[in-house]
Amino acid sequence: MPRIVDRDKKRSEIAQKAIEVLAKRGFQATTIQDIADAAGLGKGTVYHYFKTKEEILSVVSEEIFHEMERSFGAALLRIDKPMEKLSALIEEALHVTEDVEHLFIVYTELWLMNIREDKYNDYMSFIKNLHNDLKNLTAKMIDEGKKQGLWDKDTDSDALAAYLVASFDGVVVHYMMDKGNFDIRRVTKEFIRFVLRQGKPER
């Protein structure tokens, strides 16, 4: 009797191995054969699940971001106050796992390549949409705080949310440039204290 293979699980396993190779060797330099070797599979097997490296990257990106969303969503179920929700979002956004590091490296490489040509515009559009979703979620939290008098009524929720989301990338970049001296937990904690001080105390 032939062995039944869970297609989605297998795709996920291949994608997880692929992101490590792509981050280490570089997106352009990495071949499907490199990915197959890392996954302990034949090249044809990888092609059975994925047509291109871009498709692999999209799958692993979605998985990482969806895992972050699930983790954040679980935290939100226990939180009612807007300021505490915003604090939880910042903590989750700056929780840098090894998979997030790998993805960030590849994302940065493709962003730089895309400045020179539009070859990876579809993937960059996907990343932009994810960033936009995060920005909109953050803006909603600020709006909630404004309704409760925790932020000034004239606070531009969209602009402030855009600044906060952009700052997440900046923190991650500095952490990855100097891991030995950059205490990301300490920075995250103080960043949250700073952001929350801009609002009025919750009652």
Steps between C-alpha positions, in 0.01 A plus 500: 500500500654835399598735781262796533686832505352812657567745213469817708727361772760394242491841333551662839798275580666579168435873542654501849820340368501731201492823701817395684682440171367817338617711795843336508580483128293790367183485294659522156784259580274232645376230263211256533767230529645679805155502657445134414834407659415691817161328520650157427285462189543459128482808282192359324322460833548868582362594157201277575409736785636834373550646155742779597711639786261793515212264575701337780579841645136606491394185685756537778427874532129432540567230759725723710265797490193285565672344800567851631134587440383187686729576793389861511135404458525265797649781709222741398233263631634567850531879457230766507693827540627674181839589651560142610400377153753736343764379744428137406523585130842664544629204699384256232637711213843514666510134599775396258527125444757329278236461227421872519873580468530281191191656344620851578834433328332373183237775509774766522693341213192492275406855595842624389482295181150632431623858516712422194239294315138391539577128482373429854224758508230239576677385814570856613131582450418206725733634771355852460150361553610325818656823627184688409285250693723548805481878464120491478479277808724739693293802387183329627657459844595867507147592393363289786726691738382834360136407563588428862691825536840326520635686197432858394208527259718668236748207498547380141446127555616393152817709511593385850428137408718532188785638713471219755493223238796652315692519827463122546712436191760748623534328836537159333769633265709638787457179698620287209797730434631474856336215690777486759440855620139568403267383776174479306294404806621804690441723198150356451411555865613862495338561162167384644547725804569796271200436273261447789618819669379694197145402592315585818488245783224241469243493775 
